Amino acid sequence: PPRTNLIIIIVLYIIILKSLYHTTKSCHSSLYYHTHLNYSFIHSNNQSNVERQTATATATIIITTTMTMMTTMLRKSSSSSSSCRRVGLSMLMRGQQTQAPVASCYLYSTTATTLHPPLKDSYDNVLVEKLKEARVGIVTLHRPQALNALSKELFADLLHATAALDADPDVGCLIVTGSSKAFAAGADIAQMQDQTFVQAYTADMFAEWASFTSTARKPVLAAVRGYALGGGCELAMMCDFIIASETAQFGQPEVNLGVMPGAGGTQRLTRAIGKSKAMYLCLTGELIGASDMYHAGLLAKVVPDDQLMDTAVATATKIASKGQVAIQMTKEAVNASQELSLQEGLRLERRLFHSLFATHDQKEGMKAFLEKRKPNFKHE
């Protein structure tokens, strides 16, 4: 029954947290006595660090395995218990992220419906299309009169639509694109012109843009034609990778307006193409073509204009056909490489890899490989 399931989740959750606390706490002791062999070890500080890391990783794997087992159990319950399942798993996921951020395991679309509103029938500034068989969602920026300048209203629609698609279990990959003339010509200058420092600072201008990538769990690719300038270039870089047409133009021309990039142009661009070329583009405000950006490392692929959307959809369809738990963990690990040291990143990668052995898709994928057949992933 729903009430029993919730009680079981809460009890297991408390046990896991207590185990993690006591296991980690015990690692701070420099003297460890092994009762079965009747001798003691004196640990150095480095050894203590290794013990703490091992304890944390062990607790993480326990949490991950337990969450997967409970998810399987709950999915077998009757549909009348869906509300209870969402509440219980939301509590468990929040607890896990607090206690063991080093290797958080994300469950596929278990809490998304409670975090995001449903997709609207229509939006004022974006067009939304779902390709059900391909499991792909497409969001097209739609302010043709302003070359898709990123107004507050457009970005609000973009955030809402992508969040709703990200929460949709029937969507495995998202595409963000624009028109043939412009992906996005930049932020809306008319809305910013009269802003004062106090207004820009207290409102933390562009802070909401960060949520576009920080909350999207599924892969988001940008399909770029025409101009991707200023905020438009920054928006494309927020996506997981970029496919561009041969006529696409990129640039950070904010210095021509007496300002500078404010939504990632000095940071993401530098990480993508290196300091020298990023500094050149940000200081000169010059535009650069798709071919040059591809060779600089910003773009994943460049295709003829008339093949852009076909290529983007084919790529998104391929990604959506994979096991989504593995896809989302892979995205998490690659993104973490931009923030972590090499050793920390390698440790996170291993822990996420280990966690996947608690999933159905790992068993199915390896079995299908050995049986020389196509795997039937269930995203769990």
C-alpha positions as CSV (number, residue, x, y, z in Angstrom):
1,P,0.0,0.0,0.0
2,P,1.2,3.6,-0.6
3,R,1.4,4.3,3.2
4,T,3.6,1.3,3.8
5,N,5.9,2.1,0.9
6,L,6.4,5.6,2.2
7,I,7.2,4.3,5.7
8,I,9.7,1.8,4.3
9,I,11.5,4.6,2.4
10,I,11.7,6.8,5.4
11,V,13.1,4.1,7.6
12,L,15.7,3.0,5.0
13,Y,16.6,6.7,4.5
14,I,17.3,7.2,8.2
15,I,19.4,4.0,8.4
16,I,21.5,5.0,5.4
17,L,22.2,8.5,6.8
18,K,23.2,7.0,10.2
19,S,25.4,4.5,8.6
20,L,27.1,7.2,6.5
21,Y,27.6,9.3,9.6
22,H,29.2,6.6,11.8
23,T,31.3,5.1,9.0
24,T,32.8,8.5,8.1
25,K,33.3,9.5,11.7
26,S,35.2,6.3,12.4
27,C,37.7,7.2,9.7
28,H,38.9,10.2,11.7
29,S,40.5,7.9,14.2
30,S,44.3,7.3,13.7
31,L,44.2,4.0,15.6
32,Y,42.3,1.2,14.1
33,Y,41.9,-2.2,15.8
34,H,41.1,-5.2,13.8
35,T,39.4,-7.6,16.2
36,H,39.5,-10.8,14.1
37,L,43.2,-10.7,13.6
38,N,44.0,-9.1,17.0
39,Y,46.4,-6.4,15.9
40,S,46.2,-2.7,15.3
41,F,47.2,-0.3,12.5
42,I,48.6,3.2,13.0
43,H,47.3,5.3,10.1
44,S,49.1,8.4,8.7
45,N,47.1,11.5,7.7
46,N,47.2,10.4,4.1
47,Q,45.9,7.0,5.0
48,S,43.1,8.6,7.0
49,N,42.1,10.6,3.9
50,V,42.0,7.4,1.9
51,E,39.8,5.8,4.5
52,R,37.4,8.8,4.5
53,Q,37.2,8.7,0.8
54,T,36.6,5.0,0.7
55,A,33.9,5.3,3.4
56,T,32.2,8.0,1.5
57,A,32.3,6.1,-1.7
58,T,31.0,2.9,0.0
59,A,28.1,4.8,1.5
60,T,27.4,6.3,-1.9
61,I,27.2,2.9,-3.5
62,I,24.9,1.7,-0.7
63,I,22.6,4.7,-1.2
64,T,22.6,4.2,-5.0
65,T,21.8,0.5,-4.8
66,T,19.1,1.0,-2.2
67,M,17.5,3.8,-4.3
68,T,17.4,1.6,-7.3
69,M,15.9,-1.3,-5.4
70,M,13.2,1.0,-3.9
71,T,12.5,2.5,-7.3
72,T,11.9,-1.0,-8.7
73,M,9.6,-1.9,-5.8
74,L,7.6,1.3,-6.1
75,R,7.1,0.9,-9.9
76,K,5.4,-2.4,-9.2
77,S,2.9,-0.7,-6.9
78,S,-0.5,0.3,-8.1
79,S,-1.1,3.6,-9.9
80,S,-3.0,4.9,-6.9
81,S,0.3,5.2,-5.0
82,S,2.0,7.6,-7.5
83,S,1.7,10.6,-5.3
84,C,3.3,8.8,-2.4
85,R,6.1,7.5,-4.6
86,R,7.0,11.0,-5.8
87,V,7.1,12.4,-2.3
88,G,9.2,9.6,-0.9
89,L,11.8,9.6,-3.7
90,S,12.0,13.4,-3.6
91,M,12.9,13.2,0.1
92,L,15.5,10.4,-0.6
93,M,17.1,12.2,-3.5
94,R,17.5,15.4,-1.5
95,G,19.1,13.5,1.3
96,Q,21.5,11.8,-1.0
97,Q,22.6,15.0,-2.6
98,T,23.3,16.5,0.8
99,Q,25.2,13.6,2.2
100,A,27.1,12.3,-0.8
101,P,27.6,14.9,-3.5
102,V,30.8,13.2,-4.7
103,A,28.8,10.6,-6.8
104,S,25.1,11.5,-6.9
105,C,23.0,9.0,-8.8
106,Y,20.1,10.4,-10.6
107,L,16.9,8.4,-11.1
108,Y,15.2,8.8,-14.5
109,S,12.2,11.2,-14.3
110,T,11.0,10.1,-10.8
111,T,10.6,13.6,-9.4
112,A,10.6,15.8,-12.5
113,T,6.8,16.0,-12.6
114,T,6.8,17.6,-9.2
115,L,9.5,20.0,-9.9
116,H,8.4,21.5,-13.2
117,P,5.1,22.6,-14.6
118,P,3.7,20.8,-17.7
119,L,4.4,21.9,-21.2
120,K,2.1,24.8,-22.3
121,D,-0.1,24.4,-25.4
122,S,1.7,27.5,-26.9
123,Y,4.3,30.1,-26.0
124,D,4.6,33.7,-27.2
125,N,8.4,33.6,-28.0
126,V,9.3,30.0,-28.7
127,L,7.8,27.1,-30.7
128,V,7.8,23.6,-29.3
129,E,7.7,20.3,-31.1
130,K,7.8,16.7,-29.8
131,L,8.9,13.9,-32.1
132,K,7.4,11.0,-30.1
133,E,8.9,8.1,-32.0
134,A,12.3,9.7,-31.9
135,R,11.9,10.8,-28.2
136,V,13.2,14.2,-29.2
137,G,12.0,17.6,-28.1
138,I,12.7,20.7,-30.3
139,V,12.5,24.3,-29.0
140,T,12.7,27.0,-31.6
141,L,13.4,30.6,-30.6
142,H,10.7,32.7,-32.3
143,R,11.2,36.5,-32.3
144,P,11.7,37.0,-36.0
145,Q,11.2,40.8,-35.8
146,A,14.2,41.1,-33.5
147,L,16.4,38.3,-34.9
148,N,15.6,36.3,-31.8
149,A,17.0,38.8,-29.4
150,L,16.9,37.2,-26.0
151,S,14.4,39.3,-24.1
152,K,13.3,38.4,-20.5
153,E,10.0,37.1,-21.9
154,L,11.7,34.9,-24.5
155,F,14.1,33.5,-22.0
156,A,11.3,32.8,-19.5
157,D,9.5,30.8,-22.3
158,L,12.7,29.0,-23.1
159,L,13.3,28.0,-19.5
160,H,9.7,26.8,-19.1
161,A,9.7,24.8,-22.3
162,T,13.0,23.1,-21.8
163,A,12.2,22.3,-18.1
164,A,8.9,20.7,-19.1
165,L,10.6,18.7,-21.9
166,D,13.4,17.7,-19.5
167,A,10.7,16.4,-17.1
168,D,8.9,14.4,-19.8
169,P,9.7,10.7,-19.6
170,D,8.9,10.4,-23.3
171,V,11.7,12.8,-24.3
172,G,15.3,11.6,-24.2
173,C,17.1,14.6,-25.8
174,L,16.4,18.3,-26.5
175,I,17.3,20.5,-29.5
176,V,17.4,24.3,-29.2
177,T,17.5,26.2,-32.5
178,G,16.5,29.5,-34.1
179,S,15.7,30.8,-37.6
180,S,17.6,30.6,-40.8
181,K,18.8,34.2,-40.3
182,A,19.7,34.0,-36.6
183,F,20.0,31.5,-33.9
184,A,20.0,34.6,-31.6
185,A,21.5,38.0,-32.3
186,G,22.2,38.6,-28.6
187,A,20.4,40.0,-25.5
188,D,17.6,42.5,-25.9
189,I,19.5,45.8,-25.9
190,A,16.2,47.8,-25.6
191,Q,15.4,46.2,-22.3
192,M,18.9,46.9,-20.9
193,Q,19.7,50.4,-22.2
194,D,18.2,52.3,-19.2
195,Q,19.3,49.9,-16.5
196,T,21.4,51.4,-13.7
197,F,24.2,49.6,-11.8
198,V,22.0,49.2,-8.8
199,Q,19.1,47.7,-10.8
200,A,21.4,45.3,-12.7
201,Y,23.3,44.3,-9.5
202,T,20.3,43.8,-7.2
203,A,18.4,41.9,-9.9
204,D,21.5,39.9,-10.6
205,M,21.0,40.3,-14.3
206,F,21.5,37.1,-16.3
207,A,21.6,34.9,-13.2
208,E,18.4,33.1,-14.4
209,W,20.3,32.1,-17.5
210,A,22.4,29.8,-15.4
211,S,19.4,27.6,-14.6
212,F,19.1,26.7,-18.3
213,T,22.0,24.3,-17.9
214,S,22.2,23.7,-14.2
215,T,18.7,22.1,-14.1
216,A,18.6,20.3,-17.5
217,R,19.4,16.6,-16.8
218,K,19.0,15.4,-20.4
219,P,21.3,16.3,-23.2
220,V,20.6,19.6,-24.9
221,L,22.2,20.3,-28.3
222,A,22.2,23.6,-30.1
223,A,21.4,23.7,-33.8
224,V,22.8,27.0,-35.1
225,R,22.2,28.8,-38.4
226,G,22.9,32.5,-39.1
227,Y,24.0,34.8,-36.3
228,A,24.9,33.6,-32.8
229,L,26.2,36.8,-31.3
230,G,26.7,38.0,-27.7
231,G,24.0,36.3,-25.6
232,G,23.2,34.1,-28.6
233,C,26.7,32.7,-28.7
234,E,26.6,32.3,-24.9
235,L,23.2,30.5,-25.1
236,A,24.7,28.1,-27.6
237,M,27.6,27.4,-25.4
238,M,25.3,26.6,-22.5
239,C,24.0,23.6,-24.5
240,D,25.9,20.4,-24.2
241,F,27.3,20.7,-27.7
242,I,26.7,22.6,-30.9
243,I,26.0,21.6,-34.5
244,A,26.2,24.5,-36.9
245,S,25.5,25.2,-40.5
246,E,28.2,26.4,-42.8
247,T,26.9,30.0,-42.8
248,A,26.7,30.4,-39.1
249,Q,28.5,33.3,-37.5
250,F,29.7,33.5,-33.9
251,G,31.0,36.4,-31.9
252,Q,31.1,38.4,-28.6
253,P,30.6,42.0,-29.8
254,E,29.6,43.5,-26.5
255,V,32.6,45.8,-26.4
256,N,31.1,47.6,-29.4
257,L,28.3,48.7,-27.0
258,G,30.5,49.8,-24.2
259,V,30.0,46.6,-22.1
260,M,31.5,43.1,-22.0
261,P,30.1,39.5,-22.1
262,G,28.0,38.9,-19.0
263,A,26.6,35.4,-19.4
264,G,29.6,33.2,-20.0
265,G,31.4,34.7,-23.0
266,T,34.7,35.2,-21.1
267,Q,34.4,31.9,-19.2
268,R,32.9,29.2,-21.4
269,L,34.4,30.5,-24.6
270,T,37.9,30.5,-23.0
271,R,37.5,27.0,-21.8
272,A,36.3,25.9,-25.2
273,I,38.8,27.5,-27.6
274,G,41.6,28.7,-25.3
275,K,42.6,32.1,-23.8
276,S,44.3,33.6,-26.9
277,K,41.5,33.2,-29.4
278,A,38.8,33.9,-26.8
279,M,40.6,37.1,-25.7
280,Y,40.9,38.2,-29.3
281,L,37.1,37.7,-30.0
282,C,36.0,39.4,-26.8
283,L,38.4,42.4,-27.2
284,T,37.8,43.0,-30.9
285,G,34.1,42.1,-31.2
286,E,34.8,40.5,-34.5
287,L,32.7,37.7,-35.9
288,I,34.1,34.3,-36.8
289,G,32.6,31.7,-39.2
290,A,31.5,28.1,-38.5
291,S,34.6,26.5,-40.1
292,D,37.0,28.5,-38.0
293,M,35.0,27.8,-34.8
294,Y,34.9,24.1,-35.6
295,H,38.7,24.0,-35.9
296,A,39.0,26.0,-32.7
297,G,37.0,23.4,-30.9
298,L,33.7,25.1,-30.1
299,L,31.6,23.1,-32.5
300,A,30.9,19.4,-32.7
301,K,30.0,19.3,-36.3
302,V,29.5,21.7,-39.3
303,V,27.0,20.7,-42.0
304,P,25.4,22.4,-45.1
305,D,22.5,24.7,-44.3
306,D,19.8,22.5,-45.7
307,Q,21.0,19.5,-43.6
308,L,21.2,21.2,-40.2
309,M,17.9,20.1,-38.7
310,D,18.1,16.6,-40.2
311,T,21.5,16.1,-38.7
312,A,20.5,17.5,-35.4
313,V,17.4,15.3,-35.2
314,A,19.3,12.2,-36.2
315,T,22.0,13.0,-33.5
316,A,19.3,13.6,-30.9
317,T,17.5,10.4,-31.8
318,K,20.6,8.4,-31.5
319,I,21.2,9.8,-28.0
320,A,17.6,9.3,-26.9
321,S,17.8,5.7,-27.9
322,K,20.4,4.9,-25.3
323,G,19.8,4.0,-21.6
324,Q,19.0,7.4,-20.0
325,V,20.5,6.7,-16.6
326,A,23.9,6.2,-18.3
327,I,23.4,9.2,-20.6
328,Q,22.6,11.5,-17.7
329,M,25.5,10.2,-15.6
330,T,27.8,10.7,-18.6
331,K,26.7,14.3,-19.0
332,E,27.2,14.9,-15.3
333,A,30.7,13.5,-15.4
334,V,31.8,15.5,-18.5
335,N,30.4,18.7,-17.1
336,A,32.1,18.1,-13.8
337,S,35.5,17.9,-15.6
338,Q,35.2,21.7,-16.1
339,E,35.1,22.2,-12.3
340,L,37.1,19.4,-10.6
341,S,40.8,18.5,-10.5
342,L,41.9,15.5,-12.5
343,Q,42.0,13.2,-9.5
344,E,38.6,14.3,-8.2
345,G,37.1,14.0,-11.7
346,L,38.5,10.5,-12.1
347,R,37.1,9.5,-8.7
348,L,33.7,10.8,-9.7
349,E,33.8,9.0,-13.0
350,R,34.6,5.7,-11.3
351,R,31.9,6.1,-8.7
352,L,29.3,6.9,-11.4
353,F,30.5,3.9,-13.4
354,H,30.2,1.7,-10.4
355,S,26.7,2.9,-9.7
356,L,25.5,1.9,-13.1
357,F,26.0,-1.7,-12.1
358,A,22.9,-1.3,-9.9
359,T,20.8,-0.6,-13.0
360,H,18.7,-2.8,-15.3
361,D,20.1,-1.1,-18.4
362,Q,23.7,-2.3,-17.5
363,K,22.5,-5.9,-17.2
364,E,20.5,-5.6,-20.4
365,G,23.2,-3.7,-22.4
366,M,25.9,-6.2,-21.6
367,K,23.7,-9.2,-22.1
368,A,22.5,-7.9,-25.5
369,F,26.1,-7.3,-26.6
370,L,27.1,-10.9,-25.8
371,E,24.0,-12.2,-27.5
372,K,24.7,-10.0,-30.5
373,R,21.3,-8.3,-30.5
374,K,19.9,-4.7,-29.9
375,P,19.4,-3.9,-26.3
376,N,16.0,-3.0,-24.9
377,F,16.7,-0.3,-22.4
378,K,14.1,0.6,-19.8
379,H,15.9,3.7,-18.4
380,E,16.1,2.2,-15.0
